[in-house]
């Protein structure tokens, strides 16, 4: 069994759906060309990140942490970049990741689904994988910056807008800082500002 097909929580072959051609596996640097292409299909130009930045978000994370991609054969259908972060540190867009110490938060940086794969539940599966991984790492909450009008989607996933709204201006004028609690064993409860 290839390590790329191992579920980090159960050590079983990881088939997210009944479709045997689908694999949910950790992202690797070799996936960068497909990640960049998918990013370009999903985001306006000001929100595109460089290969160096995305590569750092795959490879410069805490030991044992991975970001996830949904593949059909060798084709990337969806991806989610996330990593341990510190709540008190404002995330920046298009900056090489320098992993902070004393992380208490899962930062869900980017989730993108290929237009031809929308509606198949891939984003939800990738986010659930990261939330579980965050709980395994002992993180207390998850945060994200909703862009391009995605706040409604994230509200349905249990995130709530944070009142102080501190975001890097590079995310755009409509960016909304959001978070939710990650308690062991819960399904991810929304939290307000503490």
N, C-alpha and C positions, 0 to 999 in steps of 0.2 A: 504494500500500500504506500503510495507516495505521500510525503508529509503535506503536500499542498491540498490533499483531500481529507485531512484529519480535522475533526471538530475539536477545538481547543478545550471544550468543556467535557466532552464525553468520549473522546478518542475513538469515535466510530466514523465510518465513511460519511461524509457530509453531503447529502443530497437534499436540497431545500424544497424540492417539489417532486412530483411523480415523473417529471421529465428527466430521463437519465442523461440527457445531453447538457444539463445545467450543473454547474459546480460553484459553490460559494467557497472561495479560497482567499488566503492572504494575498494582498497586493505585493508586487515585487518591483524593483527598479526596471526590470525588463518590460513591465506593463506601461511605462511612461508614455510611449507614443500613442497607445490607445486611450489613456487617461486624458492626454492633451487634446486629442481629437474629439472625445466625448465632451470635454469641458467647452471646447469651441462651438459645439452644436447646441449647448444648453445655456450659455451665459453671454451677456453682452460683452463687447470687447473690454470695457474698463474693469470687468471682474475676472478676466483671464489671468492665471498665474503662470509663471515661467516653469520650465522643466526643473531648474535647480531648486526652486521653492517646493514644488510638489515632491520632488525626490527627497528633500530633507524631511518632509512630513511622513514619508514612508520609512526612511532609514534612521532618522535621528531620535526615535522615540525610546521610551523606557524599555529596558530589557524585558523581553517576553511579550511586548505589546505589538499588535499588528492592526493594520487597516485592511478592509475587506473589499473584494470585488465579486460580482456575479458574472460568470462566464457561460456562454453557450458554445461548447467546443473550445476554440481558442479566442473567440470574439468576446470582448468586454461589453456586457449589457448594462451594467450599473456599477457604481463604486461609492464607498463612503470612507472619507479620511477623518480620523479622530485620534485624539491622544490625550494623555494625562496633562492637566494644566492647573494653574493656581487661580482661584476665583478672583483674587485681588488684582490680577494682571490683565489688562485690557488686550484682547487678541488683535493682531494687526493683519491686514490683508497683504498678500504678495511679499512676505518677508520669510527668509530662511528660518526654519525652526531652530531655536535654541531652547532645549528642554529645561523648563524651570525645575527647581528643587522644591521639595515639600508640597507636592501636588495634592489637591483636595477635590478636584473637579475633572470630569470628562469634558473635553472640548470637542464637540462635533463640528468639525471645520467645514466639510463639504460633502454633500450627497448629490449625485447626479445619475439620472437614468436616461439611457438612449431613447429618443422619441419612439422608435419601433418596439421598445420593450415596456412602455408605460402601461399602467393598469394591471400589471402582473404581480404586484406586491413586493417587488424587489427592494424598494427604498425601505419599506417597513421591516423586511427581514434583515437588511444591513444595519439599520438603526437598532433593532432588537439585539443583534449580535454585539454591537458596541456597548449598549447599555449593560448587558450581561458581563462583558469583559470589564467594564468600569467597576461594577459591583465586586467582581473577583479581585480587582486591584485595590479594593477598600476605599474607592472614591465615594464621596457623600452626595454628589449632585452632578448633573450634566448641564452644560450651557451651549448655546449656539447663537449665531447672528443670522436672523432670517433676512434674506435679500430677495429682490425681484418679486415682491408681493407674496412670499411664501409663509407669512405669519399664520394664516388660517390653517394651512396644512400642519404646522407644528403645534398649534393649539389642540388639534385633534390627536396628536401624539403625546399629549400630557404636558407640554411646555407652556409656560406663562410668560408674558412680557414683564421685563424688569423695569420698575418705575424710573430709575435714574438714567436708563438708556445709554450708558457709556459705550460708544462704538467708535472704531477708527473711521474717520470721514471717507476713507477709500472704499468702504463697503457701500457707499451711496446714501443719499438723503432719506431713502425709505427703509434703511436698515433698522432692525429691532432686536435688541439683546433679549434672549429668552433663557429660561432655566427650568429644571425639574429635579426633584429629589431622587436619589438612588439608594434606597434602603435595601439591605439584604432581604431577599424574599418578596419584596413588593414588586408590583408591576410598573413602578415608576410613577410616583405621586407628584403632582404639580406643587411648586412652592412659590410663595411670594418672596419679596425682598426680606431678608432676615436682618 
